[in-house]
């Protein structure tokens, strides 16, 4: 008969199993958002695409605009997706290929811009709208390389491009067009 002392192995396995279960449960509760923006010309016709996913729930969002910029569409995709979350205080991870959006938040630039009332910065209207909805949740950002075969990012790109070309449903990015005239 072989006598195995499993007590030390069991002690080592329990914390590992416990942390794995915790991360699985957090992941199951987290809302995943995938986003992309596009514009043909900068400025030019543009659009955004976003996917929200939590468990088995899945939703796609997209709109096109007659005249805008790529950065505005990248940011608007994140805003609209966050605004689509019905309950406050959600754990959210946003996957984006936009360094503009991710770096502005993760590097703290947005918080400095808020203090200076966005002096010399573009897209104040959208950043203020973003900040309002951002504060309602715990949001993390994850950069993904664009046009690199990531299925959800590719789908968001398809949605953004299709909406940017759909003249019949274009919206007017009033703030942008008014600022461009000034």
Secondary structure by P-SEA (a helix, b strand, c coil): cccccaaaaaaaaaaaaaaaaaaaaaaaabbbbbbbbbbcccccccbbbbbbbcccbbbbbbbbbccccaaaaaaaaaaaaaaaccccccbbbbbbccaaaaaacccaaaaaaaaaccccccaaaaaaaaaaaaaacbbbbbbbbccccaaaaaaaaaaaaaaaacccccccaaaaaaaaac
